[in-house]
Amino acid sequence: MSNTESSADKRVIGTSERREQIIQRLRQQGSVQVNDLSLFFGVSTVTIRNDLAFLEKQGIAVRAYGGALICESNALVVEPSVEDKSSLNTAVKRSIARAAAELIKPGHRVILDSGTTTYEIARLMRQQTNVIAMTNGMNVANALLEAEGVELLMTGGHLRRQSQSFYGDQAEQSLQNYHFDMLFLGVDAIDLERGVSTHNEDEARLNRRMCEVAERIIVVTDSTKFNRSSLHKIIDTQRIDMIIVDEGIPEDSLEGLRKHGIEVVLVSI
């Protein structure tokens, strides 16, 4: 780490942002040093060691003498843009969406999390009648504009352009006076031990609030998200009521989900 870097940006940043930046350095360099990070962020070495201990617990880093190495055995998910996500596993997402849309009946009140899989669900809801849908996803809301039988509610809040999703206190408070039949939750990563996780702390907090106001938590994800972890945990895996996933799911993950009593719906392309 150069002297220019260590004196570059001395503004005070929060724990979450600091840890995200440490992850970026791990990704770029493969390793980090406690003293270098302490100087760069202007915090104590104790604080940095606590950060590295947290990242080790999440399976992101392995602590070594004087620093840490990136953990290769459980790769951290790198967040792509919505545009990039939309071009990945499209056929699988549409199969998952068809299975999810079949669960929605007239009179249901549903939450659609932001994301590309939930966007595909929204596209299939245009023929629904007497359904109330709330979402924090701008792309999801756009897909429902012509769904005359769907009463559309938006969480509002601050827009995070990377994911085209809204977050923040306003978004969280908008949920508190509602009760929904089901939540369709998209995930960035899922691990039986570490739970369901996502890239952004604010989105994780909003997702937890969604889980609190929904009768059923239905995770919609493709099999590539398994045995991976992102920085911010949403919920324990055991809290999921149903998961809709393609047949590529690892066998040990499938067995583990069923062992916990989670209903698994497998879809094929």
N, C-alpha and C positions, 0 to 999 in steps of 0.2 A: 504494500500500500504506500503510495507516494505521499510526500509532505504536502503536495497540493491538495490531495484528497483529504488528508487529515485535518486541514484547516478550511475546507471548502464551505460547508454549510453548518453553521453552529446554531441554527434555530432549534428551539426545543420541540421535540416530536414525541408522540405517545408511544407506549409500549408496543402496540400492535404494528404501527408503521415501522418502528425500529426493527422488530423481528422480521417483517416482510423484507426490509432492506438487507438484513443478515442472510436471509434465504437467497436473495438475488446474488449476493457475493459468493455464497456456497455454490450456487449453480454455475457461476462464471469461473470461479477459481478452484473449486473442489474442496477448499479448506479455508478456515479463517483463524486468526489469532486473537486471543482475549485482549492483549495490550493494544493492538492496532485498533480493534473495535472500540475500546474504551476511549482512546484518543479521538477517534473520528466522531463518535456520537457525544462526547463530552459527558460521559457517565462513568460511574465507578466500575472497577473490574468485577466487583460482586454482582452488580446489575447485569453485566454481560454474561457472567457465569450462570446466573438465573435464567437468562434468555436461552443460552445453549442447553441448559438442563430441560427447559420446556420443549425445545425443538427435538431433543433426544427422546423425550417422553412421547412426542407425536410421531416418532419414527422417521424424522426428517434428517437428523444429524447424529453422528456418533462422536462423543467427546473424546479428545485425545489430549496429551500433555500440552498445556498452554493454549488450547483452542479446540477446534472440532473439525470433523470431516463430513462431507455429505454422505448420507446413507444411501447406498446403491441398492440394497435389498428391498426397499419399499419406496419406490420412486415417488417424489412429490409431484402432484399435478400442477402443470403450468397452465395458467388461465388464458385460453384463446379468446378472441373477440367473438361477438354474436355472429358476425359474417362468416368467420372461420368455422364456428360450431355448426352453422346451418348446412355446411357442405360435408359434414362428417356423418357417416352412418345414417343417411337420410332414409333409406328403405327400412332399416330397423326401427327408427323413431316413428315412422308412419304405422308400422305394425303395432308398436306399443300403444300409439295414440288410438288406433282402432279399438283395441281391447279396453282402454281406459274410457273412451267415449260411450261404449256399451253399458257402462256402469251408471251413467247419468240418465235419470228418468225425470219426467215432468214433476214439478214440485220440489226438486232438489235444489239445495243451496251449496255451491261449491267455491273453493278457492283454487285458482290456477296460479302457481308460482311462476316467476319469470323463467324464461329459457326456451330452447328450440324444440324440445319434446312437448312441452305444454302448449307451445305455439301450434304444433300439429294437432293437438287435442282441440284447441279453439277452432281451428279450421273445420273440424268435423262437427262442431256444435251449431253450425249455421241453420240446421233444420230442427233444432231443439225447440220445444215450446214450454212456457211456464217454468223457466229455470233462472235462478239468480246466480251470477258469477262475479266474483271479485278477483282482481289481479293487481300485482305490482309491476307487471311487465308491459312496457309500451308496445312491443311487437304483438303480444298476446291480445291486448285491447284492440289493436288495429285489425286483427283477424276476426274479431267479434263485432265490428262496426255494422256489418250487414246481417247480423243474426237478430232478426226482429223479435224472435221468441225468447231472447235472453236479455234479462235486465242486467246491464253492465255497471259494476261499481269499481272505482279505482281507489287504491290506497292513498294516492297523492304522496307528497314528500319530495325529497331531493332526487334528481335523476342522476344515476350512475351510467355514463355513456358506454363504458366498456361492456356492460351487460344489458343495456337498455332497460334497466330496472330502477324502481323508486325505492327509497329507504329513508330511515330517520324517524324521529319522534312522531311526526305527523302521520307517517305510514303506520307505525305501531299503534298509535292511539285510535286510528280509524277502524281498527279491528275489535276494539274492546267492547263495543256494544252489540256485537253480532255473535251468532252461533251458526256454524256451518255443518252440513252433513258429511262432507269429505273435503280433504285437501289433496290435490295432486302436486306432489313435491318433486321437483327436479334436483339432482344432486351433482356435485363436481367429483365426489369421491365417496366410497363406502367401504368400510372394513368392519368385520364382525366384532373385533375387540375395541377399535377406536371410534366406531360409530359413523354417522353420516356427517360429512363436513363440506365446507365451501371455502372459497378464496378470500371472501371479504367479511370483516367482522360485523359491519352494519347489516349486511344481508343475512348473516347467520342469526343475528338477534331478531330480525323481522321474521325469519323462518320459524324460529322458536315460538314467537307469538302466534303465528299461524297454526302451529301444532296445538297450542293451548286452546284455540277456539274451534277446532274441528273434531267432529265425532270420530272420524276415521282418517288415518294418515296413510295415503297411498303413494308410494315412491315409484316414479316412472324413470327408468334409467336403462342404458344399454350396458352390456356385460363388461365393456372396457373400463368402467368406473370402479370395478371391484378390486379389493386388496390394494387399495391406494388411499392416500390421505391428503387432505388440504389442511391449512393452518387452523381454521376456525370450525369447531365442532357445532353441529346443530342439535342433534339428539342422539341418544343411544340407539343402536340398531334394534334392540328389543322393543322399542316403542312403536315400531312400524306395524301397521295392521296388515297391509298387503304390499307386495312389490310386483310390478309388471316389468319383465326383463326378457331379453332374447335368450335363445337356447345356448348361447356361447358362455353363459355364466360358469365360473369354475365350480367343479363338482363339490369341493369342500365348502364353498360358500353356500351352494344350494342346500347341502345337508345341514349346515349350521343354521340357516334361516328357518328351515322346517323344524329343526330341533327346538328352536325358540318359539314355535307355534305361529310363525308368520306365514300367511297365505302367499304362495308364489304362483304367479300366472306366467307361464312360459309362452313366448310367441315365436313364430318362425317367419322368415321373410316371404 
